[in-house]
Amino acid sequence: MDWDGFAKVLVHQVTVPYLERFAELTGVPAGKLVVTVPELGNVASAGIGIQLDRVFGELAPGDRVLFVGLGGGISIMTMVWEKS
C-alpha cells in the first residue's frame, strides 16, 4: 500500500515545522494531510479525532484513512481505518 491507497493521512500535530518535517521524511503528499495546528495549536490526543471530524463528510465508503500518532523520542503508532 502506498500513499495513493489513503484518502487522508491524519497526523498528531505539535507544530507546523514538525508536521512539515514529517511530510518531508515520509513523502506523504501535502494534499493528504489535514492541517489543524495553525488554528488550534497542539490539542494533544484530540488532534486526530478533530481532523477526522473535519473530513468525515468528504470520505466515501471504502476510503481508507491512515492515523499516525507520534510521541516523544521514537514512539509511533499507525492505524488504518476504512469508512463503511
Sequence and secondary structure as in RCSB ss.txt:
>XXXX:A:sequence
MDWDGFAKVLVHQVTVPYLERFAELTGVPAGKLVVTVPELGNVASAGIGIQLDRVFGELAPGDRVLFVGLGGGIS
IMTMVWEKS
>XXXX:A:secstr
  GGG SEEEE  S HHHHHHHHHHH   GGGB   HHHH   TTHHHHHHHHHHGGG  TT EEEEEEE STT 
EEEEEEE  
